[in-house]
């Protein structure tokens, strides 16, 4: 059994400055980074915490928010604020005169903050000026709105270092100064200095220019895509490390990082995607082929077998999108172990041929009441992954393994979908879990030693339901079943009860709130699971509802969402953090589902699923050695469910098409 102490954290948000809390009223965090340095611009818009604070972190060192390099033990992020100091005033951003946003036309991800005070207008721009240095730039532009010349100093600090460059500006004129934050990872030290010129380097602009671009005639969609494109690469270190939730867990998962690697591949950040995959295969998989979760090796009953399947699937997708098989050849022995591990006899449930265990997709386990049984997502992802492994084996001339794995994939898929006694569906659609005797596990009861704090739903005196669960839409999102099939439509109807369960404002819980061992609330990335499946099913209205909720909910302005929306019992649980998986899900939503881009053996298959109300989409997607350029225009007279095959060719490819939008 998983040690329940693993879920206990000591960071108390009630101790110290308000800035040590992750959840502040009206807060948005804008994440920046280049793999060598990581930063978050904090915009606390409702009076809790520093209104415009700067957090700087080492992306290879996972820490709580209070341990950020710019966090002062007594004053929080207040020293990180820029002050204009003159002979008569000390000016800084105030709540009622401060705006913060992404700069849409910048050559690299850039956060812009504007504020004014007593005759000055100030604009601050935050960005990583280099792709090869652990450096953050902060451009401060000062405009003199008074009728007199102004002189003074620009002051800001990091612990142990203060900088005060002088400025002089005539009436109606402006001047600029750059504040440069350099991180020395070996010493764990951060230094701030001043510069008189822009420190931008060509490699930073080149990296940004090499990423996919999608432009809609709808601002909400543009914002969600661009925020995800900017922040997902910033969440990963150059070594391929990524906290499952920034400031929260300080741990890593194969599952989360595999999803991130898939999205980064589709964005064109191939070097970073390959780094993640290489590290996962070599460092997060045992010699036997078992995967680690939350940075831990598990016993048989607690191994998360879906991670094997997902990692195999992403490795296959990386090869399909890039055309690069060298990574697969180099890692083949370990890839074969990943594929064979779930097929070991100890996991096989003889009556059904499926895989058994005592852990579920969201990581509840025996202490939470999960009984030995058959988890639907484990069958689905392992089947999907084995099919990917079979394709990879065929491409590098390993026919015997290809045949064996494809047969195993088909067996799992057929049993999951159609076994006469154990199929993982009923009139409600896909089921989360069956017990070893074939009965559906409908409820759970926590073990007395589970360590659950009073107040969480699973500790309350009521039935704790396992169904429905948003993971049940994943076979639809990943194309294992037709989106219009009866089982798919029943599943989507069933998960609708997860919207607004015991909260207001929207969003899906990850599963029925009564079985929640944590705090109840809406989960952004689980909500995007549902959006992906809804688009495949042609349900534009509910997909739009999810997207508009994301744009308006906590973190929506920056496009940087907490793991879930709601109060957190911390401690013993950690403070809620920012989950990179949400950005990955949104990239997959736009590229795989709305644009419908899927590289295949003969070319790129494009099956657009444009949401109702869209008139135009222009996209530039990296595939193979070139770019796939798309111009899609809405046309009610176009055929429904149109699909196009663009053959591979040297250099760039293009498709100009008129398509019907979803209803």
DRENPAKE-921736 format. One record per residue (C-alpha): x, y, z; residue number from 1. Coordinates in steps of 0.05 Angstrom, whole numbers. Layout:
% DRENPAKE-921736
((X,Y,Z),NUM)
...
% end
This chain:
% DRENPAKE-921736
((0,0,0),1)
((23,71,-15),2)
((49,104,49),3)
((-4,155,69),4)
((51,200,97),5)
((69,213,25),6)
((8,258,20),7)
((28,301,80),8)
((64,368,72),9)
((88,417,125),10)
((84,484,89),11)
((33,526,126),12)
((6,584,84),13)
((-17,617,148),14)
((55,629,169),15)
((94,688,141),16)
((79,743,91),17)
((16,737,49),18)
((60,728,-13),19)
((79,657,10),20)
((7,637,-6),21)
((-5,611,-76),22)
((-80,627,-75),23)
((-90,701,-66),24)
((-154,739,-82),25)
((-156,754,-157),26)
((-85,729,-169),27)
((-56,712,-237),28)
((14,684,-248),29)
((49,694,-315),30)
((103,640,-322),31)
((167,654,-361),32)
((228,611,-371),33)
((280,583,-418),34)
((298,518,-383),35)
((355,551,-344),36)
((315,602,-305),37)
((242,605,-287),38)
((200,665,-266),39)
((129,682,-250),40)
((101,752,-251),41)
((49,757,-196),42)
((-10,802,-207),43)
((-50,803,-142),44)
((-109,847,-161),45)
((-152,848,-99),46)
((-108,872,-42),47)
((-79,806,-18),48)
((-4,802,-29),49)
((43,846,-69),50)
((4,874,-129),51)
((62,866,-178),52)
((112,816,-151),53)
((167,777,-185),54)
((183,705,-167),55)
((248,676,-195),56)
((264,601,-189),57)
((314,550,-212),58)
((273,502,-256),59)
((317,444,-234),60)
((302,456,-160),61)
((230,443,-141),62)
((209,486,-82),63)
((148,516,-48),64)
((129,587,-66),65)
((159,613,-1),66)
((226,586,-24),67)
((229,626,-89),68)
((295,663,-96),69)
((262,731,-94),70)
((219,717,-32),71)
((241,756,29),72)
((228,720,95),73)
((195,781,126),74)
((173,825,68),75)
((152,773,17),76)
((156,798,-54),77)
((153,872,-35),78)
((229,882,-47),79)
((220,856,-118),80)
((175,915,-136),81)
((203,971,-179),82)
((203,1039,-144),83)
((214,1106,-177),84)
((252,1146,-125),85)
((256,1222,-134),86)
((275,1278,-86),87)
((203,1283,-63),88)
((170,1216,-77),89)
((178,1141,-74),90)
((129,1113,-125),91)
((108,1041,-140),92)
((50,1004,-172),93)
((-17,1011,-137),94)
((-78,966,-146),95)
((-123,1018,-179),96)
((-70,1039,-230),97)
((-41,973,-252),98)
((-54,928,-312),99)
((-17,864,-329),100)
((-23,820,-391),101)
((14,781,-443),102)
((43,824,-499),103)
((12,792,-562),104)
((60,820,-614),105)
((125,806,-577),106)
((181,766,-611),107)
((185,721,-550),108)
((138,708,-491),109)
((133,775,-456),110)
((92,800,-397),111)
((75,874,-397),112)
((54,912,-335),113)
((32,985,-338),114)
((21,1033,-280),115)
((21,1106,-266),116)
((35,1151,-206),117)
((44,1227,-195),118)
((65,1251,-263),119)
((95,1186,-288),120)
((71,1129,-331),121)
((112,1066,-325),122)
((112,1003,-368),123)
((150,941,-346),124)
((164,885,-395),125)
((188,817,-369),126)
((220,765,-416),127)
((277,715,-422),128)
((326,750,-470),129)
((369,688,-483),130)
((358,614,-497),131)
((427,596,-470),132)
((435,638,-406),133)
((399,634,-339),134)
((375,705,-347),135)
((311,745,-341),136)
((303,816,-368),137)
((258,870,-341),138)
((252,931,-385),139)
((226,993,-348),140)
((201,1049,-392),141)
((188,1115,-355),142)
((146,1169,-387),143)
((145,1239,-357),144)
((75,1266,-360),145)
((92,1329,-320),146)
((114,1397,-345),147)
((181,1393,-309),148)
((244,1352,-320),149)
((248,1293,-273),150)
((308,1257,-245),151)
((312,1200,-196),152)
((329,1126,-188),153)
((297,1060,-207),154)
((303,1015,-146),155)
((290,941,-138),156)
((320,884,-98),157)
((331,810,-92),158)
((355,781,-26),159)
((427,804,-18),160)
((427,850,-79),161)
((396,919,-92),162)
((403,960,-156),163)
((387,1035,-164),164)
((404,1060,-235),165)
((393,1134,-244),166)
((344,1163,-295),167)
((332,1232,-324),168)
((273,1248,-369),169)
((247,1313,-400),170)
((174,1334,-399),171)
((133,1292,-447),172)
((192,1246,-461),173)
((209,1175,-440),174)
((271,1136,-420),175)
((286,1063,-410),176)
((329,1021,-365),177)
((337,945,-363),178)
((341,905,-300),179)
((378,839,-311),180)
((368,779,-265),181)
((424,728,-270),182)
((418,661,-236),183)
((479,621,-214),184)
((449,551,-205),185)
((512,521,-175),186)
((512,573,-119),187)
((437,579,-114),188)
((447,654,-121),189)
((408,708,-158),190)
((437,776,-176),191)
((403,837,-205),192)
((441,890,-245),193)
((423,948,-290),194)
((437,956,-365),195)
((426,1013,-414),196)
((410,970,-475),197)
((364,912,-493),198)
((399,846,-475),199)
((358,805,-525),200)
((396,752,-563),201)
((378,720,-630),202)
((371,649,-601),203)
((312,669,-557),204)
((275,699,-617),205)
((293,638,-659),206)
((264,590,-608),207)
((199,628,-604),208)
((194,633,-680),209)
((204,558,-686),210)
((140,542,-648),211)
((72,528,-678),212)
((25,587,-689),213)
((-51,584,-692),214)
((-93,645,-703),215)
((-169,646,-695),216)
((-218,701,-708),217)
((-239,691,-635),218)
((-200,725,-579),219)
((-215,672,-526),220)
((-185,617,-568),221)
((-125,659,-587),222)
((-112,674,-514),223)
((-117,601,-491),224)
((-71,576,-546),225)
((-18,630,-539),226)
((-17,626,-463),227)
((-6,551,-467),228)
((47,558,-522),229)
((85,609,-480),230)
((82,575,-413),231)
((88,500,-426),232)
((161,505,-449),233)
((175,551,-390),234)
((153,497,-341),235)
((207,448,-363),236)
((281,452,-345),237)
((334,442,-398),238)
((347,374,-366),239)
((275,355,-376),240)
((251,364,-304),241)
((180,387,-292),242)
((144,393,-226),243)
((75,361,-230),244)
((47,425,-200),245)
((92,485,-191),246)
((102,502,-117),247)
((56,445,-97),248)
((82,374,-103),249)
((157,381,-117),250)
((151,313,-150),251)
((150,285,-221),252)
((104,237,-258),253)
((114,198,-322),254)
((42,212,-340),255)
((45,287,-333),256)
((111,293,-369),257)
((90,247,-426),258)
((30,291,-439),259)
((76,352,-437),260)
((125,318,-486),261)
((68,303,-534),262)
((44,375,-533),263)
((115,402,-540),264)
((125,357,-600),265)
((63,385,-633),266)
((86,456,-617),267)
((153,443,-649),268)
((196,445,-586),269)
((227,379,-608),270)
((293,383,-571),271)
((257,394,-506),272)
((206,339,-520),273)
((263,290,-537),274)
((299,310,-473),275)
((237,294,-432),276)
((226,228,-466),277)
((298,206,-462),278)
((299,223,-388),279)
((233,187,-374),280)
((256,124,-409),281)
((324,122,-376),282)
((310,150,-307),283)
((236,139,-293),284)
((230,68,-317),285)
((262,9,-279),286)
((302,-44,-315),287)
((240,-88,-312),288)
((198,-34,-346),289)
((158,-7,-287),290)
((146,68,-287),291)
((154,116,-229),292)
((100,162,-205),293)
((109,220,-157),294)
((183,203,-164),295)
((172,135,-129),296)
((179,61,-149),297)
((115,23,-132),298)
((98,-47,-112),299)
((56,-91,-158),300)
((-13,-69,-133),301)
((4,5,-137),302)
((39,9,-204),303)
((4,58,-251),304)
((2,16,-314),305)
((-29,70,-355),306)
((38,107,-353),307)
((71,50,-392),308)
((19,56,-446),309)
((19,132,-449),310)
((95,135,-453),311)
((96,85,-510),312)
((41,124,-546),313)
((79,190,-540),314)
((144,158,-565),315)
((107,134,-626),316)
((75,202,-637),317)
((142,236,-630),318)
((169,193,-686),319)
((108,206,-729),320)
((109,281,-720),321)
((184,290,-728),322)
((204,233,-774),323)
((261,219,-725),324)
((270,145,-708),325)
((339,153,-677),326)
((312,165,-607),327)
((272,100,-612),328)
((331,60,-638),329)
((376,87,-584),330)
((327,70,-528),331)
((299,7,-557),332)
((316,-43,-503),333)
((283,-1,-449),334)
((223,14,-495),335)
((214,-61,-504),336)
((215,-70,-428),337)
((162,-15,-421),338)
((117,-52,-471),339)
((127,-121,-440),340)
((119,-100,-367),341)
((42,-95,-365),342)
((38,-163,-400),343)
((71,-198,-341),344)
((29,-255,-312),345)
((20,-221,-244),346)
((-22,-166,-276),347)
((-64,-211,-319),348)
((-136,-223,-298),349)
((-148,-292,-327),350)
((-224,-290,-335),351)
((-222,-226,-377),352)
((-151,-222,-404),353)
((-147,-151,-377),354)
((-98,-119,-327),355)
((-112,-114,-253),356)
((-86,-72,-195),357)
((-107,-32,-134),358)
((-90,38,-158),359)
((-134,83,-200),360)
((-121,138,-251),361)
((-125,195,-200),362)
((-79,157,-153),363)
((-128,137,-100),364)
((-107,69,-72),365)
((-124,17,-20),366)
((-123,67,37),367)
((-178,106,1),368)
((-219,43,-11),369)
((-197,23,-80),370)
((-204,-53,-84),371)
((-166,-99,-131),372)
((-197,-94,-199),373)
((-197,-72,-271),374)
((-185,2,-284),375)
((-213,23,-352),376)
((-159,75,-366),377)
((-104,23,-353),378)
((-133,-22,-407),379)
((-143,36,-455),380)
((-75,68,-449),381)
((-36,3,-449),382)
((-74,-19,-511),383)
((-61,48,-544),384)
((13,45,-524),385)
((23,-26,-548),386)
((-5,-7,-616),387)
((45,50,-618),388)
((101,3,-597),389)
((81,-46,-652),390)
((85,10,-704),391)
((153,31,-677),392)
((177,-41,-679),393)
((154,-49,-750),394)
((189,15,-772),395)
((256,-10,-746),396)
((250,-81,-772),397)
((228,-118,-710),398)
((170,-157,-739),399)
((163,-209,-684),400)
((154,-157,-629),401)
((108,-117,-673),402)
((61,-176,-683),403)
((62,-196,-610),404)
((47,-126,-585),405)
((-7,-112,-636),406)
((-42,-176,-616),407)
((-38,-158,-543),408)
((-65,-88,-558),409)
((-124,-116,-596),410)
((-138,-166,-540),411)
((-141,-111,-487),412)
((-182,-65,-531),413)
((-232,-120,-549),414)
((-239,-142,-476),415)
((-248,-71,-451),416)
((-301,-56,-504),417)
((-338,-121,-513),418)
((-322,-176,-462),419)
((-387,-212,-447),420)
((-378,-207,-372),421)
((-324,-155,-359),422)
((-331,-101,-412),423)
((-318,-34,-380),424)
((-383,-1,-400),425)
((-457,-6,-387),426)
((-518,37,-401),427)
((-482,96,-369),428)
((-425,92,-420),429)
((-354,76,-400),430)
((-344,52,-329),431)
((-286,71,-286),432)
((-272,4,-253),433)
((-296,-68,-244),434)
((-277,-113,-186),435)
((-243,-180,-200),436)
((-310,-216,-198),437)
((-339,-170,-251),438)
((-381,-126,-207),439)
((-375,-52,-218),440)
((-340,-17,-160),441)
((-391,37,-147),442)
((-367,63,-80),443)
((-305,68,-37),444)
((-294,74,38),445)
((-230,102,66),446)
((-187,60,112),447)
((-185,87,184),448)
((-110,97,176),449)
((-117,137,111),450)
((-97,202,145),451)
((-154,241,115),452)
((-166,308,151),453)
((-236,325,175),454)
((-275,364,123),455)
((-257,326,60),456)
((-316,292,26),457)
((-286,221,30),458)
((-283,229,106),459)
((-356,249,111),460)
((-414,203,131),461)
((-446,190,64),462)
((-438,143,4),463)
((-375,156,-35),464)
((-388,144,-109),465)
((-334,126,-160),466)
((-377,139,-221),467)
((-379,182,-262),468)
((-307,202,-274),469)
((-278,248,-327),470)
((-225,196,-345),471)
((-282,157,-378),472)
((-282,206,-436),473)
((-210,190,-454),474)
((-226,133,-502),475)
((-267,184,-541),476)
((-212,237,-540),477)
((-159,187,-562),478)
((-202,157,-617),479)
((-209,86,-589),480)
((-283,89,-602),481)
((-326,129,-651),482)
((-347,193,-618),483)
((-418,185,-643),484)
((-426,113,-618),485)
((-478,98,-564),486)
((-425,84,-511),487)
((-392,152,-526),488)
((-456,191,-524),489)
((-478,157,-460),490)
((-410,172,-428),491)
((-414,246,-446),492)
((-485,251,-419),493)
((-463,217,-354),494)
((-403,262,-340),495)
((-448,323,-346),496)
((-467,313,-273),497)
((-394,330,-255),498)
((-403,403,-275),499)
((-415,450,-216),500)
((-423,395,-164),501)
((-414,430,-97),502)
((-389,497,-122),503)
((-411,553,-167),504)
((-378,585,-227),505)
((-369,525,-272),506)
((-318,471,-287),507)
((-318,395,-281),508)
((-294,359,-220),509)
((-247,302,-237),510)
((-298,252,-210),511)
((-359,249,-165),512)
((-345,297,-108),513)
((-369,248,-54),514)
((-306,205,-65),515)
((-258,264,-63),516)
((-202,253,-11),517)
((-181,325,-21),518)
((-221,390,-26),519)
((-279,395,-75),520)
((-272,439,-135),521)
((-268,444,-210),522)
((-206,416,-245),523)
((-183,454,-307),524)
((-144,398,-342),525)
((-199,347,-328),526)
((-248,396,-358),527)
((-205,398,-421),528)
((-209,322,-424),529)
((-284,332,-432),530)
((-275,388,-482),531)
((-231,344,-526),532)
((-284,289,-526),533)
((-341,338,-538),534)
((-308,367,-600),535)
((-299,297,-628),536)
((-372,285,-615),537)
((-392,350,-649),538)
((-419,383,-586),539)
((-395,454,-597),540)
((-439,487,-544),541)
((-412,448,-485),542)
((-340,454,-511),543)
((-349,530,-515),544)
((-376,530,-444),545)
((-312,498,-419),546)
((-266,545,-458),547)
((-303,607,-436),548)
((-300,582,-364),549)
((-225,572,-370),550)
((-216,643,-395),551)
((-258,673,-339),552)
((-241,629,-279),553)
((-183,636,-230),554)
((-119,645,-270),555)
((-156,656,-334),556)
((-126,725,-349),557)
((-55,696,-350),558)
((-77,628,-375),559)
((-42,596,-315),560)
((-89,552,-276),561)
((-86,521,-208),562)
((-94,445,-202),563)
((-166,458,-180),564)
((-210,515,-158),565)
((-229,514,-85),566)
((-203,518,-14),567)
((-145,473,6),568)
((-134,441,74),569)
((-61,459,79),570)
((-27,429,117),571)
((-31,369,116),572)
((-42,377,41),573)
((5,422,1),574)
((-18,490,-23),575)
((-49,486,-92),576)
((-1,500,-149),577)
((1,513,-224),578)
((-6,449,-265),579)
((32,447,-332),580)
((-12,389,-355),581)
((-68,439,-368),582)
((-26,475,-421),583)
((-10,408,-453),584)
((-84,390,-456),585)
((-101,456,-489),586)
((-47,447,-542),587)
((-74,377,-557),588)
((-145,405,-559),589)
((-127,456,-611),590)
((-78,417,-654),591)
((-107,347,-652),592)
((-181,362,-646),593)
((-199,432,-672),594)
((-149,432,-728),595)
((-150,356,-732),596)
((-77,347,-751),597)
((-53,275,-748),598)
((11,253,-784),599)
((5,184,-814),600)
((44,135,-858),601)
((26,168,-925),602)
((17,241,-905),603)
((-15,287,-856),604)
((-89,273,-845),605)
((-128,336,-828),606)
((-199,331,-801),607)
((-219,400,-777),608)
((-272,406,-723),609)
((-282,482,-721),610)
((-326,506,-665),611)
((-391,540,-681),612)
((-383,614,-693),613)
((-312,610,-720),614)
((-302,640,-789),615)
((-228,631,-801),616)
((-167,595,-774),617)
((-96,604,-799),618)
((-43,557,-772),619)
((30,540,-780),620)
((46,472,-751),621)
((115,439,-754),622)
((112,369,-784),623)
((172,329,-808),624)
((225,373,-837),625)
((180,432,-853),626)
((116,469,-838),627)
((44,451,-850),628)
((8,516,-868),629)
((-67,515,-860),630)
((-120,565,-883),631)
((-188,541,-860),632)
((-250,581,-875),633)
((-320,567,-850),634)
((-371,550,-903),635)
((-441,522,-887),636)
((-443,490,-956),637)
((-380,449,-945),638)
((-387,375,-931),639)
((-395,354,-859),640)
((-336,318,-826),641)
((-290,334,-884),642)
((-222,300,-882),643)
((-160,317,-923),644)
((-95,280,-935),645)
((-34,324,-950),646)
((21,280,-978),647)
((90,287,-949),648)
((139,327,-990),649)
((206,361,-981),650)
((199,429,-947),651)
((133,460,-929),652)
((62,434,-942),653)
((-2,472,-947),654)
((-77,463,-945),655)
((-129,516,-962),656)
((-199,490,-950),657)
((-270,510,-935),658)
((-301,469,-880),659)
((-367,465,-843),660)
((-365,485,-770),661)
((-395,443,-715),662)
((-467,458,-697),663)
% end
